[in-house]
Amino acid sequence: MLQLLYGVIFGEMFLILTLLFKSPLRKLVILALDKMKRGKGPVMVKTVAGTVFVVLLAGVYNLVDIKNRTIESGMLNPTDEVLMSVKMLEISLMGFFLFLSLMLDRLHHYIRELRFLRKAMDAAKKQSQSIQEEKNGSSEQLKTLAQENDTLRTKIKNLESEYETKAKKAKAAGSEVEALRKQSEGLLMEYDRLLADNQNLRSQLTSIEQSTSHSDDKKNT
């Protein structure tokens, strides 16, 4: 019994030290404890711990019984003394075994929680980095859009000034066309007047010729 308790206690101490320091065995121990806590593992562990606790209570009861017998007899015989020493050692070892078992369970639980927290923190950091990168990308896009907007505004201003220049030229050309139209109308009117004058002159010339020829005929007769 004592050898078994010593072996189990030293094994638990080795596992605790393995969990406390980073080493290649640490992952193996954590995986083994994870598997032990799945399926029927927790039931078996609780059964063993309950059995050890019951045996511990029985040892305490026997130790109290031996003390009571010693008080009644007034003396402690060598057999009871050996039994008391053995029982006290067994009780101490079993109590230390239960304490180390609880410590090992809690240490494993906290290591798992710490691992989950680290994963959550890494995921949160990656998410925050991606959000920051998106913000940087969006800010760069905004800068690019602002530059494009400024370029478009400059182009619009240039087009407006060019439109105003062409509008002035078109207006000037329209004025010139209107002046030419009026001038052509004046020339047409002048042409019509000259044509009418020419026609009148021809008519007068024809009448003069007729009167001259008529007078000549009279003279000849």
Disulfide bonds with the S-S distance in Angstrom:
none
